[in-house]
Amino acid sequence: QVQLVESGGGLVQAGGSLRLSCVVSKSIFRINVMGWYRQAPGKLRELVVVISSGGNTNYAGSAKGRFTISGDYAKDTVDLQMNSLKPEDTAVYYCNAVLTTGEGTPSYNYWGQGTPVTVSS
């Protein structure tokens, strides 16, 4: 059984900061990739940033320079430090993890329940 639990969302003023955290309970699975996506009202879910077990990152253009991901594959946690927040960052933020039981085995995509972030102007 795999579960992803997010925390850290809330209400913040523009220019402020929030730190989101996600804990992955993964049983026997190995985590290949962890990261964050978001979905604003009326919009599709979109990438924020992901980080591989090797430390490679992929940031969305809107997150570059403002957001920083940190993944701890020993603790099965991934955090998102969000600075200089803008009203357009308002969305539900979802933790994501791609897991496998081993090299060459099928991968499984898991999502957290989401934590809402509201940035006021």
Phi, psi and omega per residue, in radians:
Q1 nan 2.256 -3.134
V2 -2.007 2.280 3.091
Q3 -2.346 2.460 3.060
L4 -2.084 2.197 -3.102
V5 -2.137 2.071 -3.137
E6 -1.716 2.723 3.039
S7 -2.695 2.860 3.028
G8 1.891 -0.164 3.120
G9 -1.240 2.911 3.136
G10 2.879 -2.805 -3.127
L11 -1.828 2.301 -3.137
V12 -2.520 2.626 3.090
Q13 -1.397 2.676 3.089
A14 -0.941 2.389 -3.079
G15 1.587 -0.196 -3.132
G16 -1.471 -3.017 -3.061
S17 -2.329 2.656 2.997
L18 -2.471 2.663 3.043
R19 -2.167 2.062 3.100
L20 -1.664 2.523 3.134
S21 -2.271 2.601 3.107
C22 -2.437 2.316 3.071
V23 -2.004 2.232 -3.115
V24 -1.836 2.052 3.014
S25 -1.671 1.864 -2.862
K26 -2.040 -0.008 3.131
S27 0.975 -2.126 -3.069
I28 -1.535 -0.067 -3.035
F29 -1.309 2.625 2.912
R30 -1.693 2.498 3.096
I31 -1.686 2.167 3.081
N32 -1.583 -0.717 -3.084
V33 -2.491 2.433 2.966
M34 -2.263 2.697 3.105
G35 3.107 -2.902 -3.031
W36 -2.313 2.400 3.005
Y37 -2.190 2.893 3.104
R38 -2.510 2.733 3.111
Q39 -2.437 2.023 3.098
A40 -1.573 2.768 3.129
P41 -0.969 2.264 3.111
G42 1.338 0.114 -3.117
K43 -2.161 2.829 3.082
L44 -1.317 2.697 3.038
R45 -1.144 2.377 -3.061
E46 -2.317 2.712 3.082
L47 -1.134 2.403 2.888
V48 -1.798 -1.087 3.076
V49 -2.890 2.568 3.027
V50 -2.287 2.751 3.116
I51 -2.402 2.315 3.136
S52 -1.474 2.934 3.103
S53 -1.112 -0.360 3.069
G54 -1.526 -0.023 3.083
G55 1.655 0.005 3.092
N56 -1.290 2.433 -3.093
T57 -2.115 2.700 3.058
N58 -2.401 1.883 -3.119
Y59 -1.756 2.451 2.915
A60 -1.172 2.638 -3.123
G61 -1.003 -0.617 -3.118
S62 -1.215 -0.331 -3.092
A63 -1.715 -0.336 -3.078
K64 -1.065 2.307 3.110
G65 1.484 -0.268 -3.123
R66 -2.037 -0.624 -3.100
F67 -1.902 2.572 3.106
T68 -2.361 2.223 3.109
I69 -1.701 2.520 3.024
S70 -2.392 2.142 -3.139
G71 -2.020 2.369 3.074
D72 -2.080 1.736 -3.080
Y73 -1.353 -0.194 3.017
A74 -1.392 -0.616 3.131
K75 -1.698 -0.108 -3.118
D76 1.043 0.815 3.111
T77 -2.285 2.673 3.045
V78 -2.491 2.309 -3.118
D79 -2.046 2.732 3.064
L80 -2.301 1.935 3.055
Q81 -1.561 2.086 -3.092
M82 -2.003 2.040 3.121
N83 -2.032 2.857 3.121
S84 0.868 0.845 -3.067
L85 -1.148 2.524 -3.131
K86 -2.090 2.719 3.093
P87 -0.958 -0.564 3.128
E88 -1.244 -0.127 3.020
D89 -1.408 -0.133 -3.138
T90 -1.054 2.160 -3.094
A91 -3.086 2.980 2.909
V92 -1.556 2.192 -3.101
Y93 -1.759 2.269 -3.064
Y94 -2.020 2.297 2.981
C95 -1.387 2.457 -3.121
N96 -2.316 2.484 3.064
A97 -2.483 2.410 3.049
V98 -1.915 2.130 -3.016
L99 -2.167 2.701 3.064
T100 -2.509 2.784 3.088
T101 -1.545 -0.119 3.119
G102 2.914 2.986 3.141
E103 -1.073 2.276 3.127
G104 1.423 0.045 3.118
T105 -1.705 2.837 -3.124
P106 -1.044 2.565 3.092
S107 -1.763 2.667 -3.125
Y108 -2.265 2.388 -3.075
N109 -1.821 2.158 -3.096
Y110 -2.181 2.624 -3.110
W111 -2.257 2.553 2.971
G112 -1.389 3.105 -3.105
Q113 -1.371 -0.269 -3.131
G114 1.674 2.506 3.049
T115 -2.251 2.184 -3.053
P116 -1.346 2.445 3.051
V117 -2.162 2.185 3.104
T118 -2.131 2.172 3.139
V119 -1.968 2.036 -3.126
S120 -1.584 2.603 -3.134
S121 -1.498 nan nan
